[in-house]
Amino acid sequence: MALTLYHNDMSVCAQKVRLALAEKGLDYESKHLNLRAGDQKHPDYLKLNPNGYVPTLVHDGFVVCESTVICEYIDDAFPNPPLKPADARGKARMRGFTKFIDAAIFPATGVVSMSIAFHHQYAPEVHAKMEAARPGWLANFRNLQKGTENPAFPNSIKRLDKMLADMEAALSGHGKPWLVGDAYSLADVGNAPYVTRLDHLKFLDRMIAKRPKTAAWYERMKARPAYQDALVEWFNPTYLPLMEEKGNEAWPKVQALLAA
């Protein structure tokens, strides 16, 4: 059994795959890509993942792309401990969470993260490379440089607030420790990086001040050894101060948008 993971330290999609692997206790060969340098657009990587995204998992020569698909593959290929509920209803509730991560939470997080902090990290010499790989990238990047004035920002931060509201409703509704009940699942794995991103931007404590169930869920998540191995050990120290600084600067505007 050979596993190779192409990933990035702070990518939310890569974080959830590393978390799934860590929960299973699986070792893998790490291939870390520098997204700011455009490593994900290198021709050799595009042969594995034509979309030019991370992560990509290779298992005994079999290539799996898309983080939600990878997480389900990991659980199917290595069934113990299980990361899906045993019953059909539990699986449906779990996939309700993971579906909305792909459809809405991931793009919203990208807008918020880039608008607040990450656009500062792209050196001008990388812009042409990214535009060549993804025509239209530069025009979108110009909007991201507007920060909270980015036209896409208000709806994106409100969608992340709804994510927390949905988590609070689920946890309050069944009164159990994890998002779909007693069993820790891929719903928890999937949401963990996005809640963590809000924490790194210094928005989370303010956004969950009146959401005690979600706050307790996050404390349980951070206490898991797999979270420490898959996320904390990979936190990039050059990112965290930037996210904290820019997030604190942006909070008054974020607060106003959430109150509107």
Buried (B, 14 or more C-beta within 10 A) or exposed (E): EEBBBBBBBBBBBBBBBBBBBBBBEBEBEEBBBEBBBBBBBEEEBEEBBEEBBBBBBBBEEEEBBBBBBBBBBBBEBBEEEBBBBEEEEBBEBBBBBBEBBBEBBBEBBBBBBBBBBBBEEBEEEBBEEBBEBEEEBEEBBEBBBEBBEBEBBBEBBBBBBBBBBBBBEBBEEBEEBBBBBEBBBBBBBBBBBBBBBBBBBBBBEEBBEEBEBBBEBBEEBBEBEBBEBBBEEBEEEEBEEBBBBBBEBBBEBBBEBBEE
